[in-house]
Amino acid sequence: MQDAALRLKSLVEQLLGAPLPLRIRAWDGSEAGPPAAPVLVVRNRRAVRRLLWKPGELGLARAWVAGDLGVEGDLYAALDLMSGLLWERGEDTRGVGEALRDPEVRAALRGLVKLAGPLPPAPPAEEVRRRRHLHTKRSDRRAISHHYDVGNDFYEIVLGPSMVYSCAYWEDDGSLEDAQRDKLELIARKLDLKAGQRLLDVGCGWGSMAIHAAREHGVSVVGVTLSQEQAAYARKRVADEGLTDRVEIRVQDYRDVTDGPYDAISSIGMAEHVGAERYLEYAETLRRLLRPGGRLLNHQIARPPRRDESAYSVDEFIDAYVFPDGELAPVGTTVTQLERAGFEVRDVESIREHYALTLRRWVVNLEEQWTRAVRLTSPGRARVWRLYMAASALAFEHNRIGVNQVLAVRTPEASGASGMPLRARDWN
């Protein structure tokens, strides 16, 4: 009898205590669920085993990455519907616990185990073995390499010609390249870059900010990254632009930079890798590298604060497949740590909606060149990126995470003069 989909649907609804908003199509051809809803395609029994042995987000992620699970229809709509069952439930698993005390539910679960098979499948090859977040120089190099050394050709597909891997700054009808250029210019204006100054770009990526600052504002730039592939790509771009006399790209940990002082520092999408235990050290290091009166622009993803901050845990899927050792903090915590390090915070701008628009454009880029992306990496890696970017776009849209540009000044201790204009937002 072809009934796997109905059995799956019934058990999920019993465990969650809510109707399943997706339609299920199982490996035996059976279907169950709302007729017009996006379809969750369970391609084989292995997908069920993954979910039985690791219920929740990580089990779903493993099944998705391995290709055991897919979505037919609007991926964003499917993820939005699933978010109410997973992410928005938070830590509250009391309903599942109560359901498991029901003899009928336990019997259905035993039947599903018998149907799916008893042994847990190995995690997909793309999964990083999880470990304690040490944020040593060695562990940070390993984490950065996992994420950024996927291949420059792959990143060209996703990011487009701008090769900027952070939130763009959008007009209503602009292109991705225009929006990324505008973001780089916004940062340059906030830093008040002038010809002859020195800029340190921490986590310089493929060199876009360094090139923009040198070409458009005449500054000398040192860009540091832990990724060998990024550095090689950035150096070639710098040479092609004829800027080797003004831009130096180093494979170097920011903690090892000793040739300050700099007039300005940009840190764009890098601080998420620092970790809570190391954040004050990060802020103090950057302040030490700035001249008195120098400005820092810290562009960083944030999460809402929790009532009990000790209960915060890193997202399992992101940690295992995307950003090993990445951590998010509330924007208030970031501001506090910068101030503890001796900075004066002068401006905080949230550009949350801009990141949702950016991620949706990256998803389009990936989907349009899917076959080539798979060939350059692996089917699993491409699936990781599609899921991560689409889910992140929804998270920004629903205010589950945000992104902020924090402008801070190393105010001279003697005079306290910030060097800021009386009407500070003259960069807009």
Order of alpha helices (4+ residues) and beta strands (2+ residues): alpha-beta-beta-beta-alpha-alpha-beta-alpha-alpha-alpha-alpha-alpha-alpha-beta-alpha-beta-alpha-beta-beta-alpha-beta-alpha-beta-alpha-alpha-alpha-beta
